[in-house]
Amino acid sequence: MKTLLLALAFAASLAHAAAAAAVGRLVDLSVYDRDSQRALPVYRHDGRYYIAGEPGHRYQISLRNRSGNDVMAVLSVDAINAISGDSADWSQTGYVLDPYTNTDVLGWRKSMAQVADFVFADFAQSYAVRTGRPDNVGVIGVAVFRRQRAYAQPAMPAPVADAASRETYAPMPAPAPPAPAPIMESTSRSAVNPAPAMAAPSTQASMNPAAMAKAQSEGPLGTGHGQREESSIHYVDFERASSTPDEVIALYYDTWDHLLARGVVPAPRPGMPEPFPDHFVPDP
């Protein structure tokens, strides 16, 4: 009987681990709901990975380097670079992780010292829709690059940054064009790798009528532009081993109800009454 009990407990723990597993080979990607204070379980369906978000809840993206080498993670949320605010592309800037270390990305990068919180939001209130880019709402992506192998050579002074190595940050969404985004020079070492700057997207709604109508109706869950908070970074030199990523991770998200309707998540919804929630009698 004891053996059977232990076997059942072990099987249950494996099932739970599979549901909450992070996604990735070189880098683990997981999402933590800051308001409910729990890691969001990951569900696999038709070869894709999904999480269920709660509208209005703040969340953070956790990145863990599983390799013994430095890597750079170019992070996109709803196909927007989470550092620069540009429409996401592999060649852009990203976060550099030391071997076997992890970092928590709390929001859209506003400066070297602040972010605007990631918040699960209705489709029409997502940052992507408010900046005229509604086509890829509902996905978090990471392009992972290994560092170019370094060879011993005489120390050289750090080069002075030029216009090609300046960085812009995600602008505040608004109905009118914002003031110019701050420009930072990459003359010091940092946790962010600089990439050639692109023109910041206009925050004026530039969607066609059909897309605008979709934004006004119920759509998929997106990520909004929340309150600002402190989150400091610094620059670091990073030369990619290849111009193409060593790994690309995609994690899709939506509300529980939407995912349930699509057969992605199992019923019942977390928080619903269960007839046998525990194995032992708790204290009163």
N, C-alpha and C positions, 0 to 999 in steps of 0.2 A: 504493500500500500504506500509506503514511504517513497519507494522508487517511482511509482506512478505519479505521485504528487509532485515530486521534483521534476519529472519529465514534462508534466503539464505546465509547470511554472516556467521551465526553460523554453518551451514552445511558445508560451504567451509572451515572454520577453523578446523572443525573436520577432514575433509578429509586430510588436510595438516598435521595435528598432527599425523594422522595414518601413513602417508607416512614417517614422520621424526622421529617416535618414537624409543626410545632406546630399546634394547632387554635385558630382564632379570627380575627376580622376587626379589631375595635378592640383586643383584647387577645389575645396568643398565650398559650396554655396548653400546657405540656409537663411531663413527669415525668422526674426523674432518679433512678436507682437509686444510692443512696449506698454500698452495699456492693460492687456490681460496678463502680461508677464509670463508668456509661454512661447516656446519654440513651435512654429507652425508645422504640423505633420506634412510630409510630402507624399503625394499619391501618384502612382504611375498608371497611365491609361493610353493605350494605342501608341506606345513608344515615346510618350511625352511625360514630363513631370509637372505636377500642379500643387498649388497650395490654395486654401480658402481664406480670404481676408475678410475682415469686418469693417464695413464703412465707418469712417470717422476715427479709426484706431491708428495711432502712430506705429511705424514699424522700422526696424533696422535690418540691414543686409550684412550678414556675417560671412567673411571670407577667410578661409584657413588654407595656408600653403602646406600641402602634403609632401612636397618634394624637398630634397636637400640642397636646392639651389634657389637663388633669388628669382622671383617671377614678377611680372607686371600684369595686373588685372584691369583691363579696360571695361568699365562698368556702364551698362545702359539700362535705363528704366523707361519702358514704353518707347523704346528705340530712340531715346535721348541720352546723350552722354551726361552722366551724373555730376561731372566736374565742370565741364565747359558750357553745357546747355545746348550744344550743337546737335543736329541730327546725327545719330551714332554712326561711327565708322571705325574699323579696326585700327586705322593709323593714328587715332587720337590719343590723348593723354589718359593715364590710368594710375591706379594705386600700386606701389611697389611693396611686396611682402618678402621679408627675410625667410630663410629656410625654417619650416615647421612653426611659423608664427601665424597669428590671426589678427584681423582687424574688424571692427564694426563700423559700417558706414551708416550714419544716422540720417542723412538727407542730401538734398541738392547743395552742391558746394557754392557758397556765396562769396567767400574770401578765404584767405589763409587761416582764418580763425573762426569762421562761422559757417553753418549750414542752415538751410530751411528744411524742416522735418519732412521725411517721407510720411504721407498720410493716405491710407486707403480712402478713395473718394469716388463719388458717382462719376460716370463717364463725362458728363458735361463740365464737371468741376476739376477734371484732371489737368495737370500742367500741360500735357501734350495737346489736348483739345483747346485749351485756352491760348496756346501759342500756334494754333493752326496746323497741328500735325496729328490727326485722329486715327490714322490708318493702322497703328501698331500698339494700341493701348492693351495692356494686360499681359505683358511679358517682361521679365527681368533677364538680362543677358550679360555674360562675362566672356571676353576674349582674353585668353591667357597666353603670355609670351615668356619664354625663357630668356635669361640674360646671355648675351654674347660672352663666350669664354674669354676671360681676361688673361693676358700674358704679362710677365714682369717687364717693366720698362721704367726709365728714369721718371721721377715725379715731374709733372708739368703743372704750371699754374692753371687754374680753372679759366676757361675762355669767358670773355665778356659776352653777355647775352645780346643777341641782335633781334630784329623785329620778328624773325621766323620762330623764335623760341619764347615768345610772350604768350601769356595765358589769359583767357577770358573765363568768366563764370556765368552760371545760369542766371538770366535776368528775371526779375519779378514779373509774373504775368499781369498784364493790365490792358485796358482797352485802348490806350494811347501808347506811342513809342516811349520807352523808358529812357532815363539818363544813361550816358555811356557806362558800360560795365567796367569795374576796376581792372586795370592791367597790371600784372605782376611780372617781374623779370626773374628769370631762372638763373640767378648768379650764386645761389647757395645750394647746399645739399638738402634733399627733401624726401618726403614720403610720396610725393607726386612726381611723375615723370613728365616733363614738358613735351608738347607736340605742336606742330605748326598750327597757329590760330586760324579759325574760320570765322566768317561773319556771323555775329550773333543773330539768332532768328528773330524776326519781328514778332512782337506780342500782339499785333493787331490780328483780329480774326480774318484769315485768308481762305477759309474753306468755301467750297462751292455750295450752292443751295441744298443739294442732296446730303452732303456731309453735315451741314449745319442742322438740317432736320433730324439727322441721326443723333447729333449731340443733344438735341432738345428732348429726345425720347429716351426710354430706358436702354442703356447700353451696358457693355461689360464694365466691371470694376476697374478703376484706374488709380493713378497715384497723384495726389494733390501736392500743392506747394504750401507747407505748413509754417508754423512759427519758427523764428530763428533761435538758434542756441549755439553755445560755444563748442567748437570742434576743431582743434588746431592741427595743422600739417606743416611740412617743410619740403623743399625740393631735394631731389636726389638724381644723380646721373644714372642713366640706364640705357644700354645699347641692346636692342633686340637681336636675338640670334637669327631671326627670320622675319620677313615682312608679312608672313601669314601666321595666324595664331597656332600654337601647339595644341590648343583645346578651345572649343567654343561651348559654353554651357547656356542652356535656355530653361528657365523656370516660369511656367505660366501661372497666372492667378486670376481669380474671380470670386464672387460671393459663393457661399456654401450652397444656396438655393440654385444658382445657375449651374454649378458643377454637379449637383445632385440630379438636376434635370437632364444633364448630358451623360449621366452614368459614370462620372469620374470618381465621385466619393461615395462611400457606402452610407446607407441609412442605419441607425438613426443619427441625427445631427448631434455633435458633442453638446452635453448639457441636458439632453432629454433624459427622462427617467429610465432606469435600467433595472430589471428584476434581480440580477445577481452582480452588483458592481464590485464586490469585494469577496475575498475567500474566508476571512475570519471576522469574529465578532469585535466591533470597536468598543471603546469605552463610551459610556453615556455622556 
